[in-house]
Every structure is written in C-alpha cells, then in structure tokens.
C-alpha cells in the first residue's frame, strides 16, 4: 500500500509518497487545483495508475504532454505523439507548452512534427524547429514551412519582356488589392496603354474599377481592356495548362541564380535526388537546393523572389554557420513576392497548398509501398546519419499522415468516404 501525504499552500504543493518528499511550485491556481485533485484521488485509491499520474505531473515535460494530449516517459521525460516512438525535440515541447497554456490551436505545430518525423536524419528532427524560431518562417496548418528563394528568368523560354512585366504587374496588383485594400480583385479591370513606350520607362499596364472601365471610351483613351484582375491572375497562376497555347500569356519560367540549370515554374515541385544532397551541417554551402528566410533573400542576387512550401521531411541540412538558409531536396514554388524596404509580401492562395497536399499524398503512397518491401522510404543523403528506427515505426508514421491527409482533402472537396 502506498502512503501518500500532501498539503497545498497557495500554488505550492508538498507531497510525500512512501516517505519520499516532493515539492511542486505550480504556475497558477488552476494548475495547483488540478494537481491537488490528482493527489487526493491517488490518496483515496493508491493504484499504480494513479501514482503514475502524480509522477507525470511532477515532471514539467510530462505535465505538458498530458495537457496537450501527448504521451511521456515518466523516467526519461521524453515526449511523444500518442502511439509513436520518435521523441519530440525540446524546442518543440516548449512551444507546445506555451500553446497549451494559452489555449492556442496546435494544428500547425502537430502537423509540422508529423512531417518532420518522416525525415530520416535525427539531426534535422532535433534542429529544424530551432532554425524556425530564430528566423521569420511561417508554418501552414498542414505543417509546411513557407520559405523564400531568389531566382532569375530562364533565357530560353521564348517569353517576351512585356510578358514578364505583365506577369509581375498582375502578381503585385493582386496582392495589393487583396491585402492592402481588402477587396475582391474582380472588382478591378486590367488595361493596357497602347501608346506607352517601354524604352522610355512608361507604365504599360494599369487597373481601374470595373464600373469605371465599362464607361470608358477606349479608343479616345487609347487603351485595351484585358479583363478582370482576379480572372487574369487565376489564368496565369492557378489554372494554366502548359500545353494550352490559347492562354492569354506564357507562364514565366525561372532558374536558379547559381548554376542556371534548373527550370522553375510556379505550381511544380523542384526536386533534386536526396542522395546527391549534402547533409553535413558543418558545411555552409554544398550540394542541395537552397532556400531560406528574409535575410537569405536580402543577401543573394536574383531578379525575382519566389515564395515556396517546404515539407519538413525534405529538409537535408540546416548549416550551423549560416542560419538564414537551409538545404532541401524539394520545394514547391507557389507565388511571386514583392520585396521592398526589407519587407516581403506574397500572394498565398489555399489552392496552392491544396495542390501540394495532393502531390504529397501520392508521394506518401510511394514511400509506404517501399516500406512494405522492407526498403527505407527516403534515400540517404551524403554525410547523413543512418536511419535507426524500425520499419514498423516508419510505416505507422507514413500511414497516419496519409490517412489524415486523405480525409482532410476529401472533406474540403465535399467528399464523404465511408
């Protein structure tokens, strides 16, 4: 029989279990009341399970886990998602603690970790969230990181300079109308000034209210109405078919500023074989696709800034000596960005995230098929640590993410699977 004695004085609780004294200084009256009720219940019914609840609450990390609906090892203090054996790193546990205490939604944090669990390199699983904390990164609800990349225009895409100007104009105006004016872009018409001289720096394109454009005498104003801003933006960035020659404009193709060997297009994942990427964090610049934070964009050349999603599973290295950038084996460019006075603004539409989620769903199935053949789901990068987890853990991680992703996509598409 366990002998339990305890006293609560304000937020301080002194407890003795079989003569072993513990002291808990709770952070709030609510926490103190919660803990004291657990003690009283165990005192009345001192089962092993009730004693375990006391010990878990005495450990700060395990207490966080309990409140967040996670699991914890009372001896080591390691915290896990329920049903998994890949422990959550300290930096992430601290954020979970803060979010739980403030009743903030944990969706983005938990989904980020579910993707990071897929990453085969333990060093990345431990260090990546610290990297996010230091710099201006955003996590989407699906768990993707939003990162930036400087690029140049690809020379051989047969795209005229006017098309480049037009594409960037539409991107910036769409952002301006939606974010700054908080207005429907289709309330504005896009027009072209037919007498503009680009060589003299004349503005070629402009926008005005649709109602205004409808009463214009376009011949006297010497302009051409091209359509509604929202429709044109969707035609360029959302619904463009690369084989559709009837599109109003050629979609721009970009390339990396270093090798000029990659063809980069919005809405299409940019990939490099992981086995060709260098995972050594002690090497600042090496093989891999480079993306980063605002500081990275500020310090690198390139005519265009792209905004990209990165799946944490695809991060290869977070260099120790330049924390403004990281190496990945895949990123998904989804928008052009404006970069003025050290500030980045970008266009973010839910379509693009959904598009990447559909792509991720297919990739997860490929990884699951590999694991079922007793193959590692992700190839090993150069200088990466060996995967230590067993196949059953990897399969559970992948299947859980696929199941949740599949149901999330179906729910948003109005499909009810039974």
C-alpha positions as CSV (number, residue, x, y, z in Angstrom):
1,X,0.0,0.0,0.0
2,X,1.3,3.4,-1.0
3,X,1.4,6.0,1.8
4,X,0.6,9.4,0.4
5,X,0.5,12.7,2.3
6,X,0.2,16.2,0.9
7,X,-0.5,19.8,1.7
8,X,-1.4,22.6,-0.7
9,X,-0.4,26.2,0.3
10,X,-1.4,28.6,-2.5
11,X,0.3,27.4,-5.6
12,X,2.9,25.3,-3.7
13,X,2.2,21.6,-3.1
14,X,4.3,19.4,-0.8
15,X,3.8,15.7,-1.2
16,X,5.3,12.6,0.4
17,X,5.0,9.2,-1.3
18,X,6.2,6.4,1.0
19,X,8.4,8.9,2.8
20,X,9.9,10.5,-0.3
21,X,9.3,14.2,-0.3
22,X,8.5,16.2,-3.5
23,X,7.7,19.9,-3.9
24,X,5.8,21.4,-6.8
25,X,5.6,25.1,-7.3
26,X,2.7,25.4,-9.7
27,X,2.4,28.2,-12.3
28,X,-1.2,29.1,-11.5
29,X,-4.0,28.4,-9.0
30,X,-5.7,26.4,-11.8
31,X,-2.7,24.2,-12.2
32,X,-2.3,23.8,-8.4
33,X,-6.0,22.8,-8.0
34,X,-5.7,20.3,-10.9
35,X,-2.6,18.7,-9.3
36,X,-4.0,18.6,-5.8
37,X,-7.2,16.8,-7.1
38,X,-4.9,14.2,-8.8
39,X,-3.1,13.7,-5.4
40,X,-6.4,13.4,-3.4
41,X,-7.7,10.8,-5.9
42,X,-4.5,8.8,-5.6
43,X,-4.5,9.1,-1.8
44,X,-8.1,7.6,-1.7
45,X,-7.2,4.9,-4.3
46,X,-3.4,4.4,-4.5
47,X,-3.3,2.3,-7.6
48,X,-0.2,2.1,-9.8
49,X,-2.0,4.1,-12.4
50,X,-3.0,6.9,-10.0
51,X,0.6,7.1,-8.6
52,X,1.9,7.3,-12.2
53,X,-0.3,10.3,-12.8
54,X,1.2,12.1,-9.8
55,X,4.8,11.3,-11.0
56,X,3.9,12.5,-14.5
57,X,2.6,15.8,-13.2
58,X,5.7,16.3,-11.1
59,X,7.8,16.3,-14.2
60,X,7.3,19.5,-16.2
61,X,7.8,17.9,-19.6
62,X,5.4,15.1,-18.9
63,X,2.8,17.5,-17.5
64,X,3.0,19.4,-20.8
65,X,2.4,16.2,-22.6
66,X,-0.6,15.3,-20.6
67,X,-2.2,18.7,-21.1
68,X,-1.5,18.5,-24.8
69,X,-2.9,15.0,-25.2
70,X,0.5,13.5,-25.9
71,X,2.4,10.7,-24.2
72,X,5.5,10.9,-22.0
73,X,8.1,8.7,-20.4
74,X,8.0,9.4,-16.6
75,X,11.6,8.3,-16.2
76,X,13.3,10.0,-19.2
77,X,10.9,12.9,-19.6
78,X,10.7,12.2,-23.4
79,X,7.5,13.3,-25.1
80,X,5.9,11.5,-28.0
81,X,2.8,11.7,-30.2
82,X,0.4,9.0,-29.0
83,X,1.3,5.7,-30.5
84,X,4.7,6.7,-31.8
85,X,8.3,6.1,-30.5
86,X,10.0,9.1,-32.2
87,X,10.5,11.6,-29.4
88,X,9.6,15.3,-29.9
89,X,12.6,17.6,-29.5
90,X,12.9,20.0,-26.6
91,X,12.3,23.2,-28.6
92,X,9.1,21.9,-29.9
93,X,8.0,20.7,-26.5
94,X,8.5,24.2,-25.1
95,X,6.3,25.6,-27.9
96,X,3.6,23.0,-27.2
97,X,3.7,24.0,-23.6
98,X,3.2,27.7,-24.5
99,X,0.4,27.0,-26.9
100,X,-1.3,24.6,-24.5
101,X,-1.2,27.1,-21.6
102,X,-2.6,29.9,-23.8
103,X,-5.2,27.7,-25.5
104,X,-3.7,28.3,-28.9
105,X,-4.6,25.8,-31.7
106,X,-1.8,23.2,-32.1
107,X,-2.8,22.1,-35.6
108,X,0.2,23.6,-37.5
109,X,2.7,22.6,-34.8
110,X,1.5,19.0,-34.6
111,X,1.3,18.6,-38.4
112,X,4.8,20.1,-38.8
113,X,6.1,17.4,-36.4
114,X,4.2,14.6,-38.2
115,X,6.1,15.6,-41.3
116,X,9.4,16.1,-39.5
117,X,9.0,12.6,-38.1
118,X,9.3,11.3,-41.6
119,X,12.7,12.9,-42.1
120,X,15.3,10.2,-41.8
121,X,18.0,12.4,-40.3
122,X,17.8,12.7,-36.5
123,X,19.9,15.9,-36.5
124,X,17.2,17.6,-38.7
125,X,14.4,16.4,-36.4
126,X,16.2,18.0,-33.5
127,X,17.5,21.2,-35.0
128,X,14.9,22.4,-37.6
129,X,12.4,24.0,-35.1
130,X,15.3,26.0,-33.5
131,X,16.0,27.3,-37.0
132,X,12.4,28.3,-37.4
133,X,12.4,30.1,-34.0
134,X,15.4,32.2,-34.9
135,X,14.1,33.5,-38.3
136,X,10.9,34.7,-39.9
137,X,9.3,31.5,-41.0
138,X,5.6,30.6,-41.1
139,X,4.0,27.2,-40.7
140,X,0.8,26.4,-42.6
141,X,-1.9,24.4,-40.9
142,X,-0.8,21.4,-43.0
143,X,2.7,21.7,-41.4
144,X,4.6,23.1,-44.4
145,X,7.2,25.7,-44.0
146,X,6.9,28.9,-46.0
147,X,10.4,29.9,-47.4
148,X,11.9,32.2,-50.0
149,X,14.2,31.8,-53.0
150,X,15.9,34.3,-55.3
151,X,15.8,33.2,-59.0
152,X,16.4,34.6,-62.4
153,X,14.4,34.3,-65.6
154,X,15.2,31.3,-67.7
155,X,16.7,32.6,-71.0
156,X,15.3,30.1,-73.5
157,X,11.6,30.2,-72.6
158,X,10.8,32.5,-75.5
159,X,9.0,34.8,-73.2
160,X,8.9,38.5,-74.2
161,X,10.0,41.2,-71.8
162,X,6.4,42.6,-71.9
163,X,5.0,39.2,-70.7
164,X,7.5,39.3,-67.8
165,X,6.4,42.8,-66.9
166,X,2.7,41.8,-67.2
167,X,3.1,38.8,-65.0
168,X,4.8,40.7,-62.2
169,X,2.3,43.5,-62.5
170,X,-0.6,41.1,-62.1
171,X,1.0,39.4,-59.1
172,X,1.7,42.7,-57.3
173,X,-1.7,44.3,-58.1
174,X,-3.5,41.2,-56.9
175,X,-1.6,41.2,-53.7
176,X,-2.2,45.0,-53.3
177,X,-5.9,44.8,-53.8
178,X,-6.5,41.7,-51.6
179,X,-4.1,42.6,-48.8
180,X,-3.9,46.3,-48.6
181,X,-7.3,47.3,-49.9
182,X,-9.0,44.0,-48.7
183,X,-11.2,44.0,-51.8
184,X,-12.2,41.4,-54.4
185,X,-9.7,41.6,-57.3
186,X,-12.5,41.0,-59.8
187,X,-13.9,44.5,-58.9
188,X,-10.9,45.8,-60.8
189,X,-10.2,45.7,-64.6
190,X,-6.7,45.4,-66.0
191,X,-5.9,47.6,-69.0
192,X,-3.0,48.1,-71.4
193,X,-1.9,51.6,-72.5
194,X,-1.5,51.3,-76.3
195,X,0.7,54.4,-76.6
196,X,3.1,53.5,-73.8
197,X,6.8,53.5,-74.7
198,X,8.6,50.9,-72.5
199,X,12.0,52.2,-73.7
200,X,11.3,55.5,-72.0
201,X,10.1,53.8,-68.8
202,X,6.4,54.4,-69.5
203,X,3.9,52.3,-67.4
204,X,2.3,49.8,-69.8
205,X,-0.4,48.3,-67.6
206,X,-2.9,49.7,-65.1
207,X,-6.0,48.8,-63.1
208,X,-9.2,50.7,-62.6
209,X,-12.7,49.8,-61.2
210,X,-14.7,47.6,-63.5
211,X,-17.6,50.1,-63.3
212,X,-15.2,52.8,-64.5
213,X,-13.8,50.7,-67.3
214,X,-17.2,49.9,-68.6
215,X,-18.0,53.6,-69.4
216,X,-14.5,54.4,-70.8
217,X,-14.2,55.4,-74.4
218,X,-11.3,53.1,-75.0
219,X,-10.4,54.4,-78.5
220,X,-10.1,58.0,-77.2
221,X,-8.1,56.8,-74.1
222,X,-6.0,54.6,-76.4
223,X,-6.3,51.6,-74.0
224,X,-7.2,48.0,-74.3
225,X,-9.2,46.3,-71.5
226,X,-7.7,42.9,-70.8
227,X,-10.1,41.6,-68.3
228,X,-10.8,41.4,-64.6
229,X,-7.8,41.3,-62.2
230,X,-8.9,38.1,-60.4
231,X,-9.7,36.2,-63.5
232,X,-6.3,37.1,-65.1
233,X,-4.4,36.1,-62.0
234,X,-6.1,32.7,-61.9
235,X,-5.5,32.2,-65.6
236,X,-1.8,32.8,-65.1
237,X,-1.1,31.2,-61.8
238,X,-3.9,28.8,-60.9
239,X,-5.4,27.2,-63.9
240,X,-2.7,27.4,-66.5
241,X,-2.1,24.4,-68.7
242,X,1.4,24.3,-70.1
243,X,0.1,22.7,-73.3
244,X,-2.7,25.2,-73.8
245,X,-1.4,27.6,-76.4
246,X,-4.5,29.8,-76.1
247,X,-3.6,31.0,-72.6
248,X,-3.5,34.9,-72.5
249,X,0.2,34.8,-71.5
250,X,3.1,32.5,-71.3
251,X,3.7,31.3,-67.8
252,X,7.2,32.6,-66.8
253,X,9.9,30.0,-66.3
254,X,12.7,30.8,-63.8
255,X,16.1,29.3,-63.0
256,X,18.5,29.2,-60.0
257,X,21.0,32.0,-59.8
258,X,24.0,29.8,-59.2
259,X,24.0,27.1,-61.9
260,X,21.2,28.4,-64.2
261,X,20.4,24.7,-64.8
262,X,17.0,24.3,-63.2
263,X,13.7,25.2,-64.9
264,X,11.5,26.5,-62.2
265,X,7.8,27.1,-62.7
266,X,5.1,28.1,-60.2
267,X,3.0,25.1,-59.1
268,X,5.5,22.4,-60.0
269,X,7.8,20.9,-57.3
270,X,11.5,21.5,-57.8
271,X,13.4,18.3,-56.9
272,X,17.0,17.0,-56.5
273,X,17.8,13.5,-55.6
274,X,18.4,13.3,-51.9
275,X,21.4,11.1,-52.3
276,X,23.1,13.9,-54.3
277,X,22.5,16.5,-51.4
278,X,25.0,17.1,-48.6
279,X,23.5,16.6,-45.1
280,X,26.6,17.8,-43.2
281,X,25.5,20.8,-41.1
282,X,29.2,21.9,-40.6
283,X,29.4,22.7,-44.3
284,X,27.8,26.1,-45.1
285,X,27.4,25.8,-48.9
286,X,27.2,22.5,-50.6
287,X,25.0,20.2,-52.8
288,X,21.3,20.7,-52.4
289,X,18.5,23.1,-53.2
290,X,19.0,26.3,-51.2
291,X,16.0,28.2,-49.7
292,X,15.8,30.5,-46.7
293,X,14.5,33.3,-44.7
294,X,14.2,37.1,-45.4
295,X,17.9,37.6,-44.6
296,X,18.8,35.0,-47.2
297,X,16.8,36.8,-49.8
298,X,18.3,40.1,-48.9
299,X,21.9,38.9,-49.3
300,X,21.6,37.0,-52.6
301,X,21.3,38.2,-56.1
302,X,18.4,37.3,-58.4
303,X,15.7,39.3,-60.2
304,X,12.7,37.6,-58.8
305,X,11.8,36.3,-55.3
306,X,9.7,33.2,-55.1
307,X,7.7,32.0,-52.1
308,X,7.8,28.3,-51.6
309,X,6.4,25.5,-49.5
310,X,8.9,23.1,-48.0
311,X,7.8,19.8,-46.5
312,X,10.0,19.3,-43.3
313,X,10.6,15.7,-44.4
314,X,12.5,17.1,-47.4
315,X,15.0,19.2,-45.4
316,X,18.5,17.8,-45.8
317,X,20.7,20.2,-43.8
318,X,20.5,23.3,-41.5
319,X,24.0,24.7,-41.8
320,X,25.4,25.7,-38.4
321,X,27.3,28.8,-39.6
322,X,24.6,30.5,-41.8
323,X,21.2,30.1,-40.2
324,X,19.5,32.2,-42.8
325,X,19.3,29.3,-45.3
326,X,19.0,25.6,-45.4
327,X,19.4,22.8,-48.0
328,X,16.4,20.8,-49.1
329,X,15.8,18.1,-51.7
330,X,12.4,19.5,-52.8
331,X,10.5,22.8,-52.6
332,X,7.2,23.9,-54.1
333,X,7.1,27.5,-55.5
334,X,3.6,28.9,-55.3
335,X,3.9,32.7,-55.6
336,X,5.9,35.6,-56.6
337,X,6.9,38.0,-53.9
338,X,7.3,41.7,-53.6
339,X,10.4,42.7,-51.7
340,X,10.6,46.4,-50.7
341,X,12.3,48.2,-47.9
342,X,13.4,44.8,-46.4
343,X,9.8,43.5,-46.3
344,X,8.5,40.6,-48.2
345,X,4.8,40.4,-49.2
346,X,3.5,37.4,-51.1
347,X,0.3,36.0,-52.6
348,X,-0.9,33.0,-50.8
349,X,-4.0,31.1,-52.1
350,X,-5.3,28.0,-50.5
351,X,-5.4,26.4,-53.9
352,X,-1.7,26.1,-54.0
353,X,-1.4,24.4,-50.6
354,X,-4.2,22.0,-51.6
355,X,-2.3,21.3,-54.8
356,X,0.9,20.5,-52.9
357,X,-1.1,18.3,-50.5
358,X,-2.5,16.3,-53.4
359,X,1.1,15.8,-54.6
360,X,2.3,14.8,-51.1
361,X,-0.5,12.2,-50.9
362,X,0.9,10.5,-54.0
363,X,4.5,10.6,-52.6
364,X,3.4,9.2,-49.3
365,X,1.9,6.2,-51.0
366,X,5.2,5.6,-52.9
367,X,7.0,5.6,-49.6
368,X,4.5,3.3,-47.9
369,X,5.0,0.8,-50.8
370,X,8.8,0.9,-50.2
371,X,8.5,0.2,-46.5
372,X,6.2,-2.8,-47.2
373,X,9.0,-4.1,-49.3
374,X,11.4,-3.7,-46.4
375,X,13.0,-0.7,-48.1
376,X,13.8,2.6,-46.5
377,X,11.2,5.2,-47.7
378,X,13.7,8.0,-48.2
379,X,17.1,7.7,-49.8
380,X,20.2,8.6,-47.7
381,X,21.8,12.0,-48.3
382,X,25.6,12.5,-48.5
383,X,27.0,12.6,-44.9
384,X,23.6,11.9,-43.4
385,X,23.2,9.8,-40.2
386,X,21.8,6.3,-40.6
387,X,18.1,5.7,-40.0
388,X,17.8,4.0,-36.7
389,X,14.1,3.5,-36.4
390,X,12.5,0.2,-37.4
391,X,10.2,-0.4,-40.3
392,X,7.0,-0.7,-38.2
393,X,7.6,2.8,-36.8
394,X,8.2,4.3,-40.2
395,X,5.1,2.6,-41.6
396,X,2.9,3.9,-38.8
397,X,4.2,7.5,-39.3
398,X,3.5,7.4,-43.1
399,X,0.2,5.6,-42.9
400,X,-1.1,8.0,-40.2
401,X,-0.1,11.1,-42.2
402,X,-1.6,9.6,-45.4
403,X,-4.9,8.7,-43.7
404,X,-5.3,12.2,-42.2
405,X,-4.2,14.0,-45.4
406,X,-6.6,11.9,-47.5
407,X,-9.5,12.6,-45.2
408,X,-8.7,16.3,-45.0
409,X,-8.6,16.6,-48.8
410,X,-11.9,14.7,-49.1
411,X,-13.6,16.8,-46.5
412,X,-12.5,20.1,-48.2
413,X,-13.6,18.7,-51.6
414,X,-17.0,17.8,-50.2
415,X,-16.4,14.0,-50.4
416,X,-17.6,11.7,-47.7
417,X,-15.7,8.4,-47.7
418,X,-17.3,5.5,-45.9
